């Protein structure tokens, strides 16, 4: 595995980038690849800049999130993607299925774009690459692994489900065999794997490139209180139930969590929990500690922002992304290890003197099926 810019492994010449859905990596990756040659971005969901300013308020925000300059899109594609995203947000497994179907469809569209252009490199994300790789001739094929390894995801979900048998998504969701086969076929066809996270990159084999860690910025904000931010949302797979158990031993702590999207009901009832508001930057700026004890591979934005600002971070390697957990203020814990999580938090977030001798409170919630 090597860490560095993807452009270092690309030959000079045109680059075709496939972006099946809006994502934070799309614009930076297209900009980086421009150093190798002209970039063609296939993004059917993209919205043109000229259209955004004419839209009514309710449509302007989703259109703004899908605004990409110079992308190859389809008329009304951004509106269709917005509607499908709203429907799929009702259940976590629907979001996975919507994303898979969309990626396969966009892969077929990208194959048509390949036939019309002259490219030296093809870059496509997980589950959206197979058709375009099969149609390639002499191009360098780069698989951008932005999805977790599905076989490893199943194992992690099963481990979490044994700990939390009432958490419905942990029990219910398993990707179909066709998805796993497609992921394996894409890896076999690719010349280069570009993997988003360090832990994920170490699990892969072959010619693997992992992006460098983000540059550090000056730490600003924080507080004199005990404010903790949970990264990745309040779901069982994000480690929310482990954090709740720890929180019941720390009456001096306030926990900020993104509610909704399958969040555990116990979070909204807990008197020390506050719903997240504002931007990721604002939430991390107001936190004394960021927790990311996820059971599964993921890339929470809060983790990356904590690394940029120097905010203390406790995370599993699965959730750390490109952030190396190798300092006294960036500490790794194992999924489900409540004792280890509590011990690290005691070091990074000492108790107030007024509550240091207070006995732990009993659990105030019962886990319910979600």
Secondary structure as GFF3:
##gff-version 3
##sequence-region A 1 370
A	DSSP	beta_strand	2	3	.	.	.	ID=ss1
A	DSSP	three_ten_helix	6	9	.	.	.	ID=ss2
A	DSSP	beta_strand	15	18	.	.	.	ID=ss3
A	DSSP	alpha_helix	25	33	.	.	.	ID=ss4
A	DSSP	beta_strand	39	42	.	.	.	ID=ss5
A	DSSP	alpha_helix	49	52	.	.	.	ID=ss6
A	DSSP	alpha_helix	57	65	.	.	.	ID=ss7
A	DSSP	alpha_helix	77	88	.	.	.	ID=ss8
A	DSSP	alpha_helix	92	116	.	.	.	ID=ss9
A	DSSP	beta_strand	121	125	.	.	.	ID=ss10
A	DSSP	alpha_helix	130	135	.	.	.	ID=ss11
A	DSSP	beta_strand	140	145	.	.	.	ID=ss12
A	DSSP	alpha_helix	150	163	.	.	.	ID=ss13
A	DSSP	alpha_helix	168	172	.	.	.	ID=ss14
A	DSSP	alpha_helix	177	189	.	.	.	ID=ss15
A	DSSP	beta_strand	192	195	.	.	.	ID=ss16
A	DSSP	alpha_helix	198	203	.	.	.	ID=ss17
A	DSSP	beta_strand	208	210	.	.	.	ID=ss18
A	DSSP	beta_strand	227	230	.	.	.	ID=ss19
A	DSSP	three_ten_helix	236	238	.	.	.	ID=ss20
A	DSSP	alpha_helix	240	247	.	.	.	ID=ss21
A	DSSP	beta_strand	254	257	.	.	.	ID=ss22
A	DSSP	alpha_helix	265	269	.	.	.	ID=ss23
A	DSSP	beta_strand	273	275	.	.	.	ID=ss24
A	DSSP	alpha_helix	280	285	.	.	.	ID=ss25
A	DSSP	beta_strand	289	292	.	.	.	ID=ss26
A	DSSP	alpha_helix	301	309	.	.	.	ID=ss27
A	DSSP	beta_strand	313	315	.	.	.	ID=ss28
A	DSSP	three_ten_helix	317	319	.	.	.	ID=ss29
A	DSSP	beta_strand	330	332	.	.	.	ID=ss30
A	DSSP	alpha_helix	338	348	.	.	.	ID=ss31
###
